[in-house]
């Protein structure tokens, strides 16, 4: 039986995927998404979890927020980050499924 060809992916969808991949193309940013998949975190929590300085984490998070990957929820003076683009979560799921050493 011959497999049925899938229709081509629309250009707009490919452009969105490329944009998300460009923003996530740093190991710390990917780690942040993985951590944020389960619950929201502060800058300090994320920095500690990936082993970088809070100011470096803040720069990464600001970049991700500026590109619509993350959102911030404020509670008093504390800012909590959460994933705002489900495509970022899909990237992590794809890495888990197909990445080398994935379980």
C-alpha positions in Angstrom: 0.0 0.0 0.0 1.4 3.4 -1.0 1.5 6.0 1.9 -0.8 9.0 1.4 1.3 12.2 1.0 0.6 14.8 3.6 -0.3 18.3 2.3 2.6 20.8 2.5 2.9 22.8 5.7 1.7 26.4 5.1 4.4 29.0 4.9 3.0 30.9 7.9 3.3 27.8 10.1 6.9 27.3 9.0 7.7 30.9 9.7 6.2 30.7 13.2 8.1 27.4 13.9 11.4 29.0 12.7 10.8 32.0 14.9 10.1 29.9 18.0 13.2 27.7 17.2 15.4 30.8 16.9 14.3 32.1 20.3 14.8 28.7 21.9 18.2 28.0 20.3 20.1 28.2 23.6 20.4 25.3 26.2 19.4 27.5 29.1 16.2 28.7 27.3 15.3 25.1 26.6 15.9 24.2 30.2 13.6 27.1 31.3 10.8 25.8 29.1 11.2 22.3 30.5 11.0 23.7 34.1 8.1 25.9 33.3 6.1 23.1 31.8 5.1 21.9 35.2 4.7 25.1 37.1 5.5 28.8 37.1 8.9 30.0 38.5 10.7 33.1 39.6 13.9 34.4 37.9 15.8 33.2 41.0 14.4 29.7 40.9 15.1 29.3 37.2 18.6 30.7 37.6 19.4 28.4 40.4 18.0 25.4 38.6 20.1 25.8 35.5 23.2 27.1 37.4 23.5 30.7 36.1 23.5 34.1 37.6 20.1 35.7 38.1 21.0 38.6 35.8 21.8 36.2 33.0 18.6 34.3 33.6 16.7 37.6 33.5 18.2 38.5 30.1 17.2 35.1 28.6 13.7 35.4 30.1 13.2 38.9 28.9 14.2 37.8 25.3 11.7 34.9 25.5 9.0 37.2 26.8 9.6 39.8 24.1 9.0 37.1 21.5 5.8 35.8 23.0 7.2 32.5 24.4 6.7 33.4 28.0 4.4 35.5 30.1 4.8 37.1 33.5 2.3 36.9 36.4 3.0 39.3 39.3 2.1 38.7 42.9 3.1 41.7 44.9 6.8 42.4 44.0 7.4 38.9 42.8 7.3 38.0 39.1 6.5 34.5 38.1 7.2 33.2 34.6 5.0 30.8 32.7 5.0 29.3 29.2 2.7 31.4 26.9 3.3 29.6 23.6 2.4 26.0 23.4 4.8 25.5 20.4 7.7 25.9 22.9 6.3 23.0 24.9 6.1 21.0 21.7 9.8 21.6 21.0 10.7 20.0 24.4 8.3 17.1 23.7 10.0 16.5 20.4 13.5 16.6 21.9 12.4 14.1 24.6 10.9 11.8 21.9 13.6 12.1 19.2 16.7 13.5 20.9 19.8 11.4 21.5 19.7 9.9 25.0 16.0 10.6 25.4 14.1 8.2 27.5 
